[in-house]
Amino acid sequence: MQMTTLGRTGMRVSRLCLGCMSYGSSQWRPWVLDEHQARPFFKRALEAGINFFDTSDIYSVGASEEVTGKLLREMANLDECVLATKVGLPMSDRPNMRGLSRKHIQQSCEDSLRRLGVETIDLYQLHRLDPHTPMEETLRALDDLVRQGKVRHIGVSSMYAWELATALGLSDRLGLTRFATMQNHYNLLYREEEREMMPLCETEEIAVIPWSPLARGLLAGKRPSLREKTGSTRQESDGFTDHLYDQASDWDVVLAVQAVAKERELPPAQIALAWMLSKPFVTAPIIGATRLEHLEDAIAALEVELSDAEIARLEAPYVPHPVRGMGPAALFRPSRRPSSA
């Protein structure tokens, strides 16, 4: 497994991160795998050398953290792993159960530690910004968690580059812990992050760990068209895809990926991931897998080296998009905790 350093942290992580939203409780979303179904994915990931795992408190309303923590404690040496989770999105529709106030951050961190079954979270990330809480309050709360030894490093998810720059400047001025990672929306169908966010992250040595590297499966080549679905449980129940990718030009990119894949005699998913892995500003894409072949494609993509001409062909059909993926999506609406978790 190829390894790299996670930004300025000094921690070594695999070039692939296993995204654990897919594991927890099927009562939360019908395509989510329960613990016994998730076990083979953690086993294969660890066998392949993956040591980077990302979850969130909102995934299965805590059950994903429980499954992730339990399986890693059973199957891995946690000293060798980097375990990441997130805070901020609504855990319920009751007061103080969302956002980035000091109260919610402290309470949520304690809950995540308990569910994961660890004493320290390696990477604690803001799932989205909270417009109702001053950034200084959020940063001071996170800094306290680091000083208390409950969190080693902190990160953020999708936001505007100016927002990240403001937060970094505030941290430096106040002597607080800096954000070490950016988990943003980036793939061949959505490259708006290349304008400002990626150069900022390179300059500030912030690790980039993109979500949805296969555009929620579109780049894997399973759909016959942009709007037609294959009938899988996730595609039928996940309206987020149609919100993110709705331009006719998106399908031109998919066709370009399929053309290069056909010439290489490789699955399209490997081509799309190889393109992302070729970008020097990308540390480790977050891979979601509900079938073992998804995980195998991701592992195999590490060995695929694209030529400059192939990269140019893949990028040529791209047309600029409206900004997508910044705010909390309907996918993460407040939800009751699954009763089986």
Secondary structure by P-SEA (a helix, b strand, c coil): cccccccccccccccbbbbccccccccccccccccccaaaaaaaaaaacccbbbbccccccaaaaaaaaaaaaaccccccbbbbbbcccccccccccccccaaaaaaaaaaaaaaaccccccbbbcccccccccaaaaaaaaaaaaaaccccccccccccaaaaaaaaaaaaaaccccccccccccccccccccccaaaaaaaabbbbbcccccccccccccccccccccccccccccaaaaaaccccaaaaaaaaaaaaaaaacccaaaaaaaaaaacccccccbbbbccaaaaaaaaaaccccccaaaaaaaacccccccccccccccccccccccccc
